Amino acid sequence: MVTITPEQRQAVVEAGDSPVEVADPQTGTSYVLLRADVYSQLVFCPFP
């Protein structure tokens, strides 16, 4: 597991229940930080 930076933690706190988009400056790839419990709900939620 990778530990988030203080800046990422602050962004997560400020975002509340919303996901936080982060970018890798070397590759330009975007990622989404999402609490594990929210991710679990998305993964295991059956879609109609």
N, CA, C and O atoms as a DFTB+ gen file, in Angstrom:
192 C
 N C O
     1  1       0.840      -1.168       0.000
     2  2       0.000       0.000       0.000
     3  2       0.887       1.233       0.000
     4  3       1.917       1.271       0.673
     5  1       0.482       2.233      -0.755
     6  2       1.208       3.497      -0.836
     7  2       0.558       4.490       0.128
     8  3      -0.667       4.552       0.234
     9  1       1.376       5.254       0.819
    10  2       0.879       6.261       1.754
    11  2       0.658       7.580       1.014
    12  3       1.499       8.000       0.218
    13  1      -0.485       8.232       1.282
    14  2      -0.750       9.508       0.633
    15  2       0.089      10.613       1.257
    16  3       0.513      10.520       2.409
    17  1       0.319      11.651       0.480
    18  2       1.096      12.789       0.954
    19  2       0.207      13.682       1.825
    20  3      -1.018      13.562       1.791
    21  1       0.816      14.566       2.597
    22  2       0.016      15.514       3.371
    23  2      -0.915      16.364       2.479
    24  3      -2.043      16.667       2.867
    25  1      -0.438      16.738       1.299
    26  2      -1.257      17.526       0.376
    27  2      -2.466      16.730      -0.104
    28  3      -3.568      17.268      -0.206
    29  1      -2.257      15.445      -0.399
    30  2      -3.363      14.593      -0.839
    31  2      -4.362      14.403       0.303
    32  3      -5.572      14.415       0.078
    33  1      -3.867      14.232       1.506
    34  2      -4.749      14.065       2.662
    35  2      -5.609      15.299       2.850
    36  3      -6.810      15.188       3.096
    37  1      -5.012      16.470       2.738
    38  2      -5.763      17.714       2.885
    39  2      -6.848      17.819       1.803
    40  3      -7.970      18.239       2.086
    41  1      -6.513      17.439       0.576
    42  2      -7.488      17.478      -0.517
    43  2      -8.643      16.522      -0.251
    44  3      -9.798      16.846      -0.530
    45  1      -8.338      15.346       0.288
    46  2      -9.381      14.366       0.617
    47  2     -10.278      14.907       1.730
    48  3     -11.500      14.776       1.660
    49  1      -9.686      15.505       2.738
    50  2     -10.464      16.071       3.844
    51  2     -11.387      17.174       3.321
    52  3     -12.565      17.222       3.675
    53  1     -10.854      18.049       2.486
    54  2     -11.648      19.148       1.945
    55  2     -12.762      18.659       1.021
    56  3     -13.820      19.284       0.940
    57  1     -12.532      17.551       0.328
    58  2     -13.515      17.029      -0.623
    59  2     -14.665      16.306       0.067
    60  3     -15.723      16.108      -0.531
    61  1     -14.464      15.913       1.314
    62  2     -15.518      15.190       2.023
    63  2     -15.771      13.830       1.383
    64  3     -14.858      13.008       1.289
    65  1     -17.003      13.588       0.941
    66  2     -17.350      12.305       0.332
    67  2     -17.078      12.262      -1.167
    68  3     -17.295      11.229      -1.801
    69  1     -16.614      13.345      -1.734
    70  2     -16.346      13.395      -3.171
    71  2     -14.952      12.863      -3.477
    72  3     -14.040      13.003      -2.661
    73  1     -14.781      12.254      -4.647
    74  2     -13.451      11.791      -5.033
    75  2     -12.531      12.973      -5.349
    76  3     -12.997      14.066      -5.669
    77  1     -11.245      12.741      -5.258
    78  2     -10.243      13.765      -5.544
    79  2      -9.432      13.317      -6.754
    80  3      -8.884      12.215      -6.763
    81  1      -9.355      14.160      -7.764
    82  2      -8.555      13.828      -8.947
    83  2      -7.137      14.341      -8.731
    84  3      -6.935      15.488      -8.333
    85  1      -6.161      13.483      -8.996
    86  2      -4.749      13.846      -8.898
    87  2      -4.075      13.493     -10.222
    88  3      -4.542      12.622     -10.955
    89  1      -2.992      14.168     -10.512
    90  2      -2.297      13.937     -11.780
    91  2      -0.827      13.643     -11.534
    92  3      -0.202      14.209     -10.637
    93  1      -0.293      12.750     -12.345
    94  2       1.137      12.448     -12.328
    95  2       1.800      13.436     -13.282
    96  3       1.563      13.369     -14.489
    97  1       2.623      14.351     -12.772
    98  2       3.218      15.367     -13.643
    99  2       4.192      14.795     -14.675
   100  3       4.432      15.420     -15.708
   101  1       4.749      13.622     -14.407
   102  2       5.692      13.030     -15.356
   103  2       5.000      12.409     -16.554
   104  3       5.520      12.458     -17.669
   105  1       3.823      11.823     -16.332
   106  2       3.128      11.136     -17.419
   107  2       1.864      11.858     -17.882
   108  3       1.359      11.603     -18.975
   109  1       1.358      12.764     -17.037
   110  2       0.107      13.438     -17.360
   111  2      -1.119      12.577     -17.096
   112  3      -2.240      12.972     -17.416
   113  1      -0.911      11.408     -16.515
   114  2      -2.018      10.502     -16.208
   115  2      -2.791      10.998     -15.001
   116  3      -2.205      11.402     -13.997
   117  1      -4.119      10.965     -15.106
   118  2      -4.976      11.364     -13.983
   119  2      -5.408      10.137     -13.201
   120  3      -5.630       9.066     -13.766
   121  1      -5.521      10.308     -11.897
   122  2      -5.978       9.259     -10.997
   123  2      -7.058       9.837     -10.099
   124  3      -7.192      11.055      -9.982
   125  1      -7.826       8.962      -9.466
   126  2      -8.870       9.397      -8.548
   127  2      -8.611       8.775      -7.188
   128  3      -8.485       7.557      -7.062
   129  1      -8.533       9.626      -6.167
   130  2      -8.433       9.150      -4.787
   131  2      -9.852       9.007      -4.262
   132  3     -10.648       9.945      -4.303
   133  1     -10.145       7.831      -3.775
   134  2     -11.485       7.524      -3.303
   135  2     -11.351       6.686      -2.048
   136  3     -10.560       5.743      -2.015
   137  1     -12.123       7.019      -1.001
   138  2     -12.058       6.221       0.221
   139  2     -12.370       4.763      -0.099
   140  3     -13.192       4.473      -0.967
   141  1     -11.718       3.861       0.598
   142  2     -11.873       2.429       0.344
   143  2     -13.310       1.962       0.541
   144  3     -13.789       1.116      -0.215
   145  1     -14.011       2.500       1.545
   146  2     -15.391       2.072       1.758
   147  2     -16.302       2.516       0.618
   148  3     -17.233       1.797       0.257
   149  1     -16.048       3.678       0.055
   150  2     -16.836       4.152      -1.091
   151  2     -16.526       3.291      -2.314
   152  3     -17.434       2.911      -3.053
   153  1     -15.251       2.986      -2.527
   154  2     -14.849       2.124      -3.638
   155  2     -15.536       0.765      -3.533
   156  3     -16.034       0.239      -4.528
   157  1     -15.562       0.205      -2.339
   158  2     -16.202      -1.113      -2.138
   159  2     -17.678      -1.061      -2.513
   160  3     -18.199      -2.008      -3.102
   161  1     -18.343       0.009      -2.187
   162  2     -19.758       0.148      -2.555
   163  2     -19.918       0.203      -4.071
   164  3     -20.865      -0.367      -4.612
   165  1     -19.018       0.870      -4.751
   166  2     -19.102       0.954      -6.209
   167  2     -18.829      -0.385      -6.874
   168  3     -19.515      -0.764      -7.823
   169  1     -17.837      -1.094      -6.378
   170  2     -17.434      -2.367      -6.974
   171  2     -18.492      -3.448      -6.760
   172  3     -18.764      -4.240      -7.663
   173  1     -19.076      -3.482      -5.587
   174  2     -19.990      -4.559      -5.247
   175  2     -21.453      -4.198      -5.441
   176  3     -22.338      -4.991      -5.119
   177  1     -21.711      -3.013      -5.962
   178  2     -23.094      -2.589      -6.181
   179  2     -23.576      -3.130      -7.528
   180  3     -23.014      -2.785      -8.568
   181  1     -24.614      -3.976      -7.516
   182  2     -25.141      -4.461      -8.799
   183  2     -25.883      -3.353      -9.525
   184  3     -26.705      -2.651      -8.936
   185  1     -25.590      -3.205     -10.792
   186  2     -26.268      -2.199     -11.598
   187  2     -27.523      -2.779     -12.200
   188  3     -27.530      -3.932     -12.631
   189  1     -28.598      -1.990     -12.238
   190  2     -29.866      -2.497     -12.797
   191  2     -29.767      -2.775     -14.285
   192  3     -30.745      -3.204     -14.899
